[in-house]
Amino acid sequence: MAGKGFEKQVLEDGITIYRTHSTDREVVDAWYDDVGTVFSQSFEQGRPVRLVYDVRNIGLVTPHAIQRAEELEKLAVTDDWRVATLVGTAFLANMVNCVISVSLLPEMRSKSRVFSDEAEALAWLRS
């Protein structure tokens, strides 16, 4: 996906990593379409979904990016999914995880976590 503002890497164990470099509208829309395709194919094939959203190299998150991310929640997806988001610092990861722990439904808390260390994120997805 070079040239689209993000890179997509699929690991041998099926984990898909999105490394985002921009929050331009076109990039966000291309990312949304690609993630939607991954969710849809996994749902149709009954496969688990394991994703990493690496946003360590972007500046501010735009309202459009937030809106598109929220729209992902409306897509049909297999029950067996997890998303790890990579951010720049452990402090930020801890803050976001704290918000997640009090704001999401209990069953959602086990499906989405924020990390500052990629190895920890991958280990969590593989557990």
C-alpha positions as a Markdown table, in Angstrom:
| # | Residue | x | y | z |
|---|---|---|---|---|
| 1 | Met | 0.0 | 0.0 | 0.0 |
| 2 | Ala | 2.9 | 2.3 | -0.5 |
| 3 | Gly | 1.9 | 5.7 | -1.8 |
| 4 | Lys | -1.5 | 5.6 | 0.0 |
| 5 | Gly | -0.2 | 7.0 | 3.3 |
| 6 | Phe | -0.2 | 3.6 | 5.0 |
| 7 | Glu | 1.6 | 0.3 | 4.7 |
| 8 | Lys | -0.1 | -3.1 | 5.1 |
| 9 | Gln | 1.8 | -6.1 | 6.2 |
| 10 | Val | 0.3 | -9.6 | 6.7 |
| 11 | Leu | 2.4 | -11.8 | 9.0 |
| 12 | Glu | 2.6 | -15.6 | 8.6 |
| 13 | Asp | 0.3 | -16.1 | 11.5 |
| 14 | Gly | -2.4 | -13.9 | 9.9 |
| 15 | Ile | -1.9 | -10.8 | 11.9 |
| 16 | Thr | -2.4 | -7.7 | 9.7 |
| 17 | Ile | -0.4 | -4.6 | 10.5 |
| 18 | Tyr | -1.4 | -1.2 | 9.2 |
| 19 | Arg | 1.3 | 1.5 | 9.6 |
| 20 | Thr | -0.3 | 4.8 | 9.0 |
| 21 | His | 1.8 | 7.9 | 8.0 |
| 22 | Ser | -1.0 | 10.4 | 7.4 |
| 23 | Thr | -4.5 | 11.3 | 8.4 |
| 24 | Asp | -5.4 | 13.0 | 5.1 |
| 25 | Arg | -9.0 | 12.2 | 4.1 |
| 26 | Glu | -7.9 | 10.1 | 1.1 |
| 27 | Val | -5.6 | 8.0 | 3.3 |
| 28 | Val | -8.2 | 7.5 | 6.0 |
| 29 | Asp | -10.8 | 6.4 | 3.4 |
| 30 | Ala | -8.3 | 4.0 | 1.7 |
| 31 | Trp | -7.4 | 2.6 | 5.2 |
| 32 | Tyr | -11.1 | 2.2 | 6.1 |
| 33 | Asp | -11.9 | 0.4 | 2.9 |
| 34 | Asp | -9.0 | -2.0 | 3.3 |
| 35 | Val | -9.8 | -2.8 | 7.0 |
| 36 | Gly | -13.4 | -3.2 | 6.0 |
| 37 | Thr | -12.4 | -5.8 | 3.4 |
| 38 | Val | -10.3 | -7.7 | 6.0 |
| 39 | Phe | -13.3 | -7.8 | 8.4 |
| 40 | Ser | -15.7 | -8.8 | 5.7 |
| 41 | Gln | -13.5 | -11.6 | 4.3 |
| 42 | Ser | -12.9 | -12.9 | 7.8 |
| 43 | Phe | -16.6 | -12.9 | 8.6 |
| 44 | Glu | -17.4 | -14.7 | 5.4 |
| 45 | Gln | -14.7 | -17.3 | 5.9 |
| 46 | Gly | -15.2 | -17.7 | 9.7 |
| 47 | Arg | -11.6 | -16.7 | 10.4 |
| 48 | Pro | -10.4 | -14.7 | 13.4 |
| 49 | Val | -9.2 | -11.1 | 12.9 |
| 50 | Arg | -6.0 | -9.9 | 14.5 |
| 51 | Leu | -5.1 | -6.3 | 13.5 |
| 52 | Val | -2.4 | -3.8 | 14.6 |
| 53 | Tyr | -3.1 | -0.1 | 13.9 |
| 54 | Asp | 0.3 | 1.6 | 14.1 |
| 55 | Val | -0.4 | 5.3 | 14.5 |
| 56 | Arg | 3.0 | 6.2 | 16.0 |
| 57 | Asn | 4.0 | 8.2 | 13.0 |
| 58 | Ile | 1.1 | 10.5 | 12.6 |
| 59 | Gly | 0.4 | 13.9 | 14.1 |
| 60 | Leu | -3.0 | 14.8 | 15.3 |
| 61 | Val | -6.0 | 12.5 | 14.6 |
| 62 | Thr | -8.5 | 14.3 | 12.5 |
| 63 | Pro | -12.3 | 14.3 | 13.2 |
| 64 | His | -12.7 | 12.4 | 9.8 |
| 65 | Ala | -10.3 | 9.7 | 11.0 |
| 66 | Ile | -12.3 | 9.3 | 14.3 |
| 67 | Gln | -15.5 | 9.1 | 12.4 |
| 68 | Arg | -14.2 | 6.4 | 10.0 |
| 69 | Ala | -12.8 | 4.4 | 12.9 |
| 70 | Glu | -16.2 | 4.6 | 14.6 |
| 71 | Glu | -17.9 | 3.4 | 11.5 |
| 72 | Leu | -15.8 | 0.2 | 11.6 |
| 73 | Glu | -17.8 | -0.8 | 14.7 |
| 74 | Lys | -20.9 | -1.1 | 12.5 |
| 75 | Leu | -19.4 | -3.7 | 10.1 |
| 76 | Ala | -20.2 | -7.4 | 10.2 |
| 77 | Val | -17.3 | -9.1 | 11.9 |
| 78 | Thr | -16.5 | -12.5 | 13.3 |
| 79 | Asp | -16.9 | -12.9 | 17.0 |
| 80 | Asp | -13.2 | -13.8 | 17.3 |
| 81 | Trp | -11.4 | -10.5 | 16.7 |
| 82 | Arg | -8.8 | -8.3 | 18.4 |
| 83 | Val | -7.2 | -5.0 | 17.6 |
| 84 | Ala | -4.0 | -3.6 | 19.1 |
| 85 | Thr | -3.2 | 0.0 | 18.5 |
| 86 | Leu | 0.3 | 1.2 | 18.7 |
| 87 | Val | 1.0 | 4.8 | 20.0 |
| 88 | Gly | 4.1 | 6.7 | 20.7 |
| 89 | Thr | 4.5 | 6.5 | 24.4 |
| 90 | Ala | 3.7 | 4.2 | 27.3 |
| 91 | Phe | 2.1 | 7.1 | 29.1 |
| 92 | Leu | -0.4 | 7.7 | 26.3 |
| 93 | Ala | -1.0 | 3.9 | 26.0 |
| 94 | Asn | -1.8 | 3.7 | 29.7 |
| 95 | Met | -4.1 | 6.7 | 29.5 |
| 96 | Val | -6.1 | 5.4 | 26.6 |
| 97 | Asn | -6.3 | 1.9 | 28.2 |
| 98 | Cys | -7.7 | 3.6 | 31.3 |
| 99 | Val | -10.4 | 5.3 | 29.3 |
| 100 | Ile | -11.2 | 2.1 | 27.4 |
| 101 | Ser | -11.5 | 0.2 | 30.7 |
| 102 | Val | -14.3 | 2.5 | 32.0 |
| 103 | Ser | -16.0 | 3.4 | 28.7 |
| 104 | Leu | -16.4 | 0.2 | 26.7 |
| 105 | Leu | -18.7 | -2.6 | 27.3 |
| 106 | Pro | -17.0 | -5.4 | 29.3 |
| 107 | Glu | -16.9 | -7.8 | 26.3 |
| 108 | Met | -15.2 | -5.1 | 24.2 |
| 109 | Arg | -12.4 | -4.4 | 26.7 |
| 110 | Ser | -10.9 | -7.8 | 25.9 |
| 111 | Lys | -10.9 | -7.1 | 22.2 |
| 112 | Ser | -9.1 | -3.7 | 21.9 |
| 113 | Arg | -5.9 | -2.6 | 23.7 |
| 114 | Val | -3.4 | 0.2 | 23.2 |
| 115 | Phe | 0.4 | -0.4 | 23.4 |
| 116 | Ser | 3.6 | 1.6 | 22.9 |
| 117 | Asp | 5.7 | -1.6 | 22.3 |
| 118 | Glu | 5.1 | -3.6 | 19.1 |
| 119 | Ala | 6.4 | -6.9 | 20.6 |
| 120 | Glu | 3.9 | -6.6 | 23.5 |
| 121 | Ala | 1.0 | -5.8 | 21.1 |
| 122 | Leu | 1.9 | -8.9 | 18.9 |
| 123 | Ala | 2.2 | -11.1 | 22.0 |
| 124 | Trp | -1.2 | -10.0 | 23.2 |
| 125 | Leu | -2.8 | -10.7 | 19.8 |
| 126 | Arg | -1.2 | -14.2 | 19.7 |
| 127 | Ser | -2.3 | -15.1 | 23.2 |
